[in-house]
Amino acid sequence: MRHVLITMSAAIICSWALAAPPAQPLLKEGPCPSGYSSSGNYCTPGNSARFAISKQGPCPSGYSSSGNYCVATSERSKTAIPKSGPCPSGYNSSGSYCLSNR
Protein backbone atom coordinates (compact mmCIF):
# COMPACT_ATOMS: atom_id res chain seq x y z
CA MET A 1 0.00 0.00 0.00
CA ARG A 2 2.82 2.41 0.85
CA HIS A 3 4.41 1.80 -2.59
CA VAL A 4 1.11 2.72 -4.28
CA LEU A 5 0.85 5.98 -2.31
CA ILE A 6 4.42 6.95 -3.18
CA THR A 7 3.81 6.20 -6.87
CA MET A 8 0.56 8.20 -6.87
CA SER A 9 2.26 11.14 -5.11
CA ALA A 10 5.07 11.14 -7.67
CA ALA A 11 2.56 11.12 -10.54
CA ILE A 12 0.69 14.07 -9.05
CA ILE A 13 3.91 16.05 -8.56
CA CYS A 14 5.06 15.30 -12.13
CA SER A 15 1.73 16.35 -13.64
CA TRP A 16 1.83 19.57 -11.60
CA ALA A 17 5.35 20.33 -12.83
CA LEU A 18 4.20 19.97 -16.45
CA ALA A 19 1.23 22.31 -16.03
CA ALA A 20 1.20 25.73 -17.68
CA PRO A 21 1.38 28.69 -15.31
CA PRO A 22 -1.96 29.87 -13.93
CA ALA A 23 -3.85 32.65 -15.68
CA GLN A 24 -3.07 36.09 -14.25
CA PRO A 25 -4.47 39.61 -14.76
CA LEU A 26 -3.09 41.37 -17.84
CA LEU A 27 -2.78 45.02 -18.78
CA LYS A 28 -5.62 45.72 -21.19
CA GLU A 29 -4.44 46.18 -24.78
CA GLY A 30 -7.70 46.28 -26.73
CA PRO A 31 -10.31 43.56 -26.26
CA CYS A 32 -9.47 40.99 -23.57
CA PRO A 33 -8.38 37.52 -24.67
CA SER A 34 -10.70 34.53 -24.56
CA GLY A 35 -11.58 33.56 -20.96
CA TYR A 36 -10.78 37.03 -19.58
CA SER A 37 -13.05 39.98 -18.76
CA SER A 38 -12.42 43.70 -18.66
CA SER A 39 -11.87 45.35 -15.26
CA GLY A 40 -10.67 48.93 -15.59
CA ASN A 41 -7.24 48.91 -17.25
CA TYR A 42 -6.91 45.15 -16.82
CA CYS A 43 -8.17 41.87 -18.23
CA THR A 44 -8.95 39.52 -15.36
CA PRO A 45 -9.04 35.75 -15.82
CA GLY A 46 -12.26 33.79 -15.44
CA ASN A 47 -12.53 30.16 -14.34
CA SER A 48 -11.81 28.86 -17.85
CA ALA A 49 -8.93 31.27 -18.63
CA ARG A 50 -5.51 29.99 -19.60
CA PHE A 51 -2.14 31.71 -19.20
CA ALA A 52 -1.77 34.59 -21.68
CA ILE A 53 0.88 37.13 -22.66
CA SER A 54 0.94 40.27 -24.80
CA LYS A 55 1.33 39.47 -28.48
CA GLN A 56 4.62 40.50 -30.13
CA GLY A 57 4.43 39.09 -33.65
CA PRO A 58 3.38 35.48 -34.25
CA CYS A 59 2.53 33.55 -31.08
CA PRO A 60 5.09 31.03 -29.82
CA SER A 61 4.66 27.28 -30.09
CA GLY A 62 1.86 26.06 -27.81
CA TYR A 63 -0.02 29.38 -27.95
CA SER A 64 -2.79 30.76 -30.16
CA SER A 65 -3.68 34.32 -31.06
CA SER A 66 -6.60 36.04 -29.30
CA GLY A 67 -6.67 39.71 -30.28
CA ASN A 68 -3.52 41.40 -28.95
CA TYR A 69 -2.62 38.38 -26.82
CA CYS A 70 -1.18 34.88 -27.12
CA VAL A 71 -3.09 32.33 -25.05
CA ALA A 72 -1.78 28.91 -24.00
CA THR A 73 -3.52 26.21 -26.05
CA SER A 74 -3.43 23.65 -23.23
CA GLU A 75 -2.45 23.09 -19.63
CA ARG A 76 0.80 21.58 -20.95
CA SER A 77 1.92 24.71 -22.83
CA LYS A 78 5.35 25.87 -21.76
CA THR A 79 5.77 29.19 -19.98
CA ALA A 80 6.42 31.98 -22.49
CA ILE A 81 8.00 35.37 -21.84
CA PRO A 82 8.69 38.24 -24.28
CA LYS A 83 12.19 38.00 -25.76
CA SER A 84 14.62 40.84 -25.13
CA GLY A 85 18.07 39.77 -26.26
CA PRO A 86 19.25 36.24 -25.55
CA CYS A 87 16.83 34.01 -23.61
CA PRO A 88 17.64 33.44 -19.94
CA SER A 89 18.97 30.13 -18.67
CA GLY A 90 16.27 27.46 -18.80
CA TYR A 91 14.52 29.02 -21.82
CA ASN A 92 14.78 28.56 -25.61
CA SER A 93 14.00 31.05 -28.34
CA SER A 94 10.66 30.80 -30.20
CA GLY A 95 10.26 33.81 -32.51
CA SER A 96 9.80 36.93 -30.38
CA TYR A 97 9.45 34.83 -27.20
CA CYS A 98 11.45 32.63 -24.87
CA LEU A 99 9.86 29.30 -23.89
CA SER A 100 10.76 27.39 -20.74
CA ASN A 101 12.60 24.11 -21.20
CA ARG A 102 10.31 22.18 -18.84
C-alpha positions as CSV (number, residue, x, y, z in Angstrom):
1,M,0.0,0.0,0.0
2,R,2.8,2.4,0.8
3,H,4.4,1.8,-2.6
4,V,1.1,2.7,-4.3
5,L,0.9,6.0,-2.3
6,I,4.4,7.0,-3.2
7,T,3.8,6.2,-6.9
8,M,0.6,8.2,-6.9
9,S,2.3,11.1,-5.1
10,A,5.1,11.1,-7.7
11,A,2.6,11.1,-10.5
12,I,0.7,14.1,-9.1
13,I,3.9,16.0,-8.6
14,C,5.1,15.3,-12.1
15,S,1.7,16.3,-13.6
16,W,1.8,19.6,-11.6
17,A,5.4,20.3,-12.8
18,L,4.2,20.0,-16.4
19,A,1.2,22.3,-16.0
20,A,1.2,25.7,-17.7
21,P,1.4,28.7,-15.3
22,P,-2.0,29.9,-13.9
23,A,-3.8,32.6,-15.7
24,Q,-3.1,36.1,-14.2
25,P,-4.5,39.6,-14.8
26,L,-3.1,41.4,-17.8
27,L,-2.8,45.0,-18.8
28,K,-5.6,45.7,-21.2
29,E,-4.4,46.2,-24.8
30,G,-7.7,46.3,-26.7
31,P,-10.3,43.6,-26.3
32,C,-9.5,41.0,-23.6
33,P,-8.4,37.5,-24.7
34,S,-10.7,34.5,-24.6
35,G,-11.6,33.6,-21.0
36,Y,-10.8,37.0,-19.6
37,S,-13.1,40.0,-18.8
38,S,-12.4,43.7,-18.7
39,S,-11.9,45.4,-15.3
40,G,-10.7,48.9,-15.6
41,N,-7.2,48.9,-17.3
42,Y,-6.9,45.1,-16.8
43,C,-8.2,41.9,-18.2
44,T,-8.9,39.5,-15.4
45,P,-9.0,35.8,-15.8
46,G,-12.3,33.8,-15.4
47,N,-12.5,30.2,-14.3
48,S,-11.8,28.9,-17.9
49,A,-8.9,31.3,-18.6
50,R,-5.5,30.0,-19.6
51,F,-2.1,31.7,-19.2
52,A,-1.8,34.6,-21.7
53,I,0.9,37.1,-22.7
54,S,0.9,40.3,-24.8
55,K,1.3,39.5,-28.5
56,Q,4.6,40.5,-30.1
57,G,4.4,39.1,-33.6
58,P,3.4,35.5,-34.2
59,C,2.5,33.5,-31.1
60,P,5.1,31.0,-29.8
61,S,4.7,27.3,-30.1
62,G,1.9,26.1,-27.8
63,Y,0.0,29.4,-27.9
64,S,-2.8,30.8,-30.2
65,S,-3.7,34.3,-31.1
66,S,-6.6,36.0,-29.3
67,G,-6.7,39.7,-30.3
68,N,-3.5,41.4,-29.0
69,Y,-2.6,38.4,-26.8
70,C,-1.2,34.9,-27.1
71,V,-3.1,32.3,-25.1
72,A,-1.8,28.9,-24.0
73,T,-3.5,26.2,-26.1
74,S,-3.4,23.6,-23.2
75,E,-2.5,23.1,-19.6
76,R,0.8,21.6,-20.9
77,S,1.9,24.7,-22.8
78,K,5.4,25.9,-21.8
79,T,5.8,29.2,-20.0
80,A,6.4,32.0,-22.5
81,I,8.0,35.4,-21.8
82,P,8.7,38.2,-24.3
83,K,12.2,38.0,-25.8
84,S,14.6,40.8,-25.1
85,G,18.1,39.8,-26.3
86,P,19.2,36.2,-25.6
87,C,16.8,34.0,-23.6
88,P,17.6,33.4,-19.9
89,S,19.0,30.1,-18.7
90,G,16.3,27.5,-18.8
91,Y,14.5,29.0,-21.8
92,N,14.8,28.6,-25.6
93,S,14.0,31.1,-28.3
94,S,10.7,30.8,-30.2
95,G,10.3,33.8,-32.5
96,S,9.8,36.9,-30.4
97,Y,9.5,34.8,-27.2
98,C,11.4,32.6,-24.9
99,L,9.9,29.3,-23.9
100,S,10.8,27.4,-20.7
101,N,12.6,24.1,-21.2
102,R,10.3,22.2,-18.8
